[in-house]
Every structure is written in structure tokens, then in C-alpha cells.
Amino acid sequence: MLRRTTVALAAALLLLGLAPPAHAGQSGESYVALGDSAAAGPLVPNQVLPDLGCLRSDRNYPHLTARALGVASFRDVTCSGAKTRHMYERQDTELGSAAPQLDALRPDTTLVTVHIGANDVGLTGFIEDCLNLLPPPIGDACYNDYADENGQDSWRVKTDALRPTLVTLAGDIRARSPQARVFLVGYATYAPPNGCYPRVPIIRQDANYIRATLMYFNQMLAEQAAAAGIGFIDLQTPSVGHDPCASPGVRWIEPYVPASPAAPFHPNALGMRNFATVVTGAVSAAAR
């Protein structure tokens, strides 16, 4: 969930903050994390090699989950800007090319989290397009701009078109790692009811539209996880009250002008810690 221009800026800012990849513990679990920037953690210290252009943090929730579980092996190939096609093909970034994410899977992989889909439908660009420094009647609302030629909501059409792709992806993960427990991870809460204009410059109608669109998207993810017979981890519900409208120190998602190291409308370090708690709990509960 990250625009290409933001990737270039973030990469330039982070060249002095690199850290080596973290090493996991010894639980016997072999964990692979797949996904986009919502999992990678762009701008969250510390950014790690390899694949610097992916803007991957060693404090993202996959790294923290691996440590909490004490896994025996861990590979994090999440990459900012990733779409579902980058599970199968190389992804070009501002600082090089990242391998297809499914290449990280092995026959002995026992745990996979996959956090993907938002970039396929352009949700981050959609949120940024709804930024409005001047409220109506001077500024224009965006919520009524997304009807296609048939009068259908274009974001829901795109969301529904992604359904079979996710089921296929789940099957391809299982084909490569037949022993793995697989979890599709949903997206967090990005707007409270009615928004918080002007703190986050998205007017009430648009904030409610963004909220409804993301809720529909997360519902689709949950339904397709069930259809594919894999787990679903809900981040939307636990992040209520921790959206970009919340105050610093409370919010898990930064607004357009972040106060903590994180890309706009992406998880900060506090969010990643709390997401790790949710993911660790879900994975542990499923193993019982």
C-alpha cells in the first residue's frame, strides 16, 4: 500500500538507519511472511537488508511475531508496493528488484502469513485522492466520484474481482508448503465514523465512504480465506480507536503528515507491536 514516489523518498531518508536482519529463536516453527507495505513497515526503524527498496522494518509485525513465537526459521519477504502478481513475479522498486515472494516458501515451511490485495485495487491512492484541504463548497467531495459506467461502485467492483485471485493464491501457497498453516491478514481501521476534519483533511462524507469501502474489502478477505480453507486475522476490529484521527501515542496508523516514523496512512511502531500481539495470539490459538 505505498505509492512509488513515497517509496523513493523513504528510501533516501533511511539509508543511514539500516539494521541487519533479525534472527529467530528455536520453537521448531518455520515461518514465512508475505505481503505489502501494511506488513513491511515503511519508515518504521530499522529498515533492513536485503531488498532495501521494499522498505521493510525489523520492527514490523512479522518480525515481532517471529520473536514472540520463537520460531526456528523466519523469512520476511514483505515488500512495499506489492500486488498479488508479485507473489509470482519479480517486483521492481526504486532501489532494485525483489524476487517473487512465493520463492521464499519451502516444503518444510509450517507457518505463512500473507497481507496483500490493497495495492491491487489502489486503496492507498484512493485515500490520498480524498484529501481535501478546503471543505465544500470550496473543496469537492470524492465519495461520489467512484461510480462506473453502469452506476456501480468501482471500488467494490475491483474488490469483488480480486476474490478468485486470493483463492488461487492460497492454493499455490499450500502447493509449495503443504505442511503450512496459512493466514490471510486483514487491514486496519483507517477512518473513524465521520472522520476528524481538519486534523485529517478528509471530510465527513468521504471519511465514511473510505471506512465503508475498507470494511467491505476486509469482509471480502475474510470470506475468501474461508472459501480457501485458510485462517483470517482481523486487524480492523482491534485497531478501532487507534486510527489516524487518534492522538500520537494512541494511534497505530499515521495520518497524511506523520508524527512518528512511518509512511502516511501506514502502521507506526506502536501499531506494529499491537498487530504482532493480535497475529501471535491468533496463530497460537489456532495451534491448540
C-alpha positions in Angstrom: 0.0 0.0 0.0 2.6 2.6 -0.9 2.9 4.9 -3.9 6.1 4.9 -5.9 7.0 8.5 -5.0 6.7 7.8 -1.3 9.0 4.7 -1.7 11.7 6.9 -3.3 11.5 9.5 -0.5 11.5 6.9 2.2 14.5 5.1 0.8 16.5 8.3 0.7 15.7 9.1 4.3 16.5 5.6 5.6 19.9 5.0 4.1 21.6 5.9 7.4 19.2 3.7 9.5 19.9 0.2 8.3 20.0 -2.8 10.6 20.9 -6.5 9.9 18.0 -9.0 9.6 16.8 -10.3 13.0 17.5 -13.9 14.0 14.7 -16.0 15.3 14.6 -18.5 18.2 14.1 -22.2 18.3 10.4 -23.4 18.5 10.6 -25.7 15.5 8.3 -23.5 13.5 9.4 -22.3 10.1 7.6 -19.0 9.3 7.4 -17.1 6.0 5.8 -13.6 5.9 4.4 -12.4 2.6 2.7 -9.1 1.8 2.8 -5.4 1.1 3.7 -2.2 3.0 1.0 -2.8 5.6 3.1 -5.7 6.8 6.6 -4.4 5.7 6.5 -1.2 7.8 8.0 1.6 5.6 9.9 4.2 7.6 9.5 2.3 10.8 13.0 1.9 12.3 15.1 -0.1 11.5 14.9 -0.8 7.8 16.7 -4.0 6.9 18.6 -5.6 4.1 18.2 -7.3 1.6 15.8 -5.6 -0.8 16.1 -2.1 0.7 13.7 -0.8 -1.8 11.0 -2.9 -0.1 11.2 -0.6 2.9 11.0 -3.5 5.3 11.3 -2.9 9.1 12.9 -5.2 11.6 10.1 -4.0 14.0 7.2 -4.9 11.7 4.6 -7.3 12.9 6.1 -10.4 11.1 9.5 -9.9 12.8 7.9 -9.3 16.2 5.6 -12.3 15.7 8.6 -14.5 14.8 10.3 -13.4 18.0 7.2 -13.9 20.2 6.7 -17.4 18.8 10.4 -18.2 19.0 10.4 -19.8 15.5 13.3 -21.9 14.3 13.5 -20.1 11.0 12.0 -17.0 9.6 11.9 -15.3 6.2 10.2 -11.9 5.7 9.8 -11.1 2.1 7.1 -8.4 2.5 7.6 -5.5 0.1 6.0 -2.1 0.0 4.0 -1.6 -3.2 3.5 -5.3 -3.7 0.4 -6.6 -5.5 -0.8 -10.2 -5.8 1.1 -10.6 -9.0 4.4 -10.0 -7.1 3.7 -13.3 -5.3 4.7 -14.9 -8.7 6.9 -12.4 -10.4 9.8 -10.0 -9.6 8.9 -6.6 -8.2 10.8 -3.5 -9.3 11.5 -0.9 -6.6 13.4 2.4 -6.7 16.4 0.5 -5.3 16.4 -2.7 -7.2 14.3 -5.8 -8.0 12.8 -8.1 -5.4 12.3 -11.8 -6.1 8.8 -13.3 -6.4 7.6 -13.7 -2.8 6.4 -17.3 -3.2 10.0 -18.2 -3.9 10.6 -17.9 -0.1 8.3 -20.9 0.6 9.8 -24.3 1.2 8.2 -27.8 1.6 9.1 -27.7 5.3 7.5 -24.2 5.9 5.0 -24.6 8.7 3.5 -21.0 9.1 2.7 -18.4 6.4 1.1 -15.0 6.9 0.0 -13.1 3.8 -1.1 -9.5 3.8 -2.0 -8.5 0.3 -4.6 -7.0 -2.0 -4.9 -3.3 -1.2 -2.5 -2.3 -4.0 -4.4 -4.4 -6.5 -7.4 -2.1 -6.1 -5.4 1.1 -5.3 -6.8 1.7 -1.8 -3.9 3.9 -0.7 -4.2 6.2 -3.8 -7.9 6.3 -3.1 -7.4 7.6 0.4 -4.9 10.2 -0.7 -7.2 11.3 -3.5 -9.9 12.1 -0.9 -7.6 14.5 1.0 -9.3 17.9 0.9 -7.6 21.0 2.4 -10.7 23.1 1.8 -14.2 21.7 2.8 -17.2 22.1 0.5 -18.5 24.2 -1.1 -14.9 25.3 -1.9 -13.4 21.8 -2.0 -15.0 18.8 -3.7 -16.1 15.6 -2.0 -14.7 12.4 -3.5 -17.2 9.8 -2.4 -19.5 10.4 -5.4 -16.7 10.2 -8.0 -16.4 6.4 -8.0 -19.3 5.1 -10.0 -18.5 3.2 -13.1 -20.4 3.4 -16.4 -23.1 1.1 -15.0 -23.6 3.1 -11.9 -21.8 0.6 -9.7 -19.2 1.5 -7.0 -15.9 1.0 -8.8 -14.1 0.1 -5.6 -16.5 -2.7 -4.8 -16.2 -3.9 -8.4 -12.4 -4.1 -8.1 -12.7 -5.7 -4.7 -15.0 -8.4 -6.0 -12.8 -9.0 -9.0 -9.9 -9.9 -6.6 -11.8 -12.8 -5.0 -10.7 -15.7 -7.2 -7.1 -14.4 -7.3 -6.9 -14.8 -3.5 -8.3 -18.3 -3.5 -5.8 -19.3 -6.2 -3.0 -17.7 -4.2 -4.0 -19.7 -1.1 -3.9 -22.9 -3.2 -0.5 -22.0 -4.6 0.9 -21.4 -1.2 -0.3 -24.7 0.0 1.1 -26.4 -3.1 4.6 -25.1 -2.3 4.3 -25.6 1.5 1.8 -28.4 2.2 2.6 -28.5 5.9 2.0 -24.8 6.5 -0.8 -23.2 8.4 -1.7 -20.2 6.2 -3.3 -17.0 7.5 -4.6 -14.1 5.4 -4.3 -10.9 7.4 -6.8 -8.0 7.0 -6.2 -4.3 7.0 -6.5 -1.9 10.0 -9.1 0.9 10.6 -8.1 3.9 8.6 -11.0 6.2 9.4 -13.4 6.5 12.4 -17.1 7.3 11.8 -17.4 10.9 10.3 -13.6 11.3 10.3 -11.9 14.2 12.1 -11.6 17.1 9.7 -9.4 19.1 9.7 -6.9 17.1 11.8 -7.0 14.6 9.0 -8.2 16.6 6.0 -10.9 14.2 4.7 -14.4 15.5 5.0 -17.2 13.6 6.8 -18.9 12.1 3.8 -15.5 10.9 2.3 -14.3 9.5 5.7 -17.5 7.5 5.9 -17.1 6.3 2.3 -13.4 5.3 3.0 -14.5 3.5 6.1 -17.3 1.6 4.4 -15.0 0.7 1.4 -12.3 -0.7 3.7 -14.8 -2.6 5.8 -16.2 -4.2 2.6 -12.6 -5.0 1.5 -11.8 -6.7 4.8 -15.1 -8.6 4.6 -14.1 -9.9 1.2 -10.7 -11.0 2.6 -12.4 -12.9 5.4 -14.8 -14.6 3.0 -12.1 -15.6 0.6 -10.0 -17.0 3.4 -12.9 -19.1 4.5 -13.5 -20.2 0.9 -9.9 -21.3 0.5 -9.9 -23.1 3.9 -7.2 -20.9 5.5 -7.2 -18.7 8.5 -8.1 -15.0 8.6 -6.7 -12.5 11.1 -8.8 -9.4 11.7 -6.8 -6.2 12.4 -9.7 -3.9 11.7 -11.6 -4.6 15.0 -8.6 -4.3 17.4 -7.5 -1.1 15.7 -10.7 0.8 16.3 -9.9 3.9 18.2 -6.3 3.7 17.0 -6.8 5.1 13.5 -5.1 8.2 12.1 -7.5 10.5 13.9 -6.3 9.4 17.3 -3.6 11.3 19.1 0.1 10.5 19.0 0.9 7.7 21.3 -2.6 6.2 20.8 -2.8 5.8 17.1 -1.5 2.8 15.3 -1.8 4.3 11.8 -0.2 7.6 11.0 -2.1 10.4 9.2 -1.0 12.1 6.0 1.6 14.1 8.0 3.1 11.5 10.4 4.2 12.4 13.8 6.1 9.1 14.2 8.4 7.4 11.8 6.0 5.7 9.3 4.7 6.3 5.8 1.5 8.3 5.6 -1.6 6.1 6.3 0.6 3.2 7.3 1.3 1.5 10.7 3.8 3.1 13.1 5.9 1.2 15.6 3.2 1.1 18.2 0.8 -0.3 15.6 3.2 -3.0 14.6 3.7 -4.1 18.2 -0.1 -4.3 18.7 -0.6 -6.1 15.4 2.1 -8.6 16.4 0.2 -9.3 19.6 -3.0 -9.9 17.6 -1.2 -12.1 15.0 0.7 -14.1 17.6 -2.5 -14.7 19.6 -4.4 -15.8 16.5 -1.6 -18.1 15.3 -1.2 -19.6 18.8 -4.9 -20.1 19.3 -5.2 -21.9 16.0 -2.5 -24.3 17.0 -4.3 -25.5 20.1 
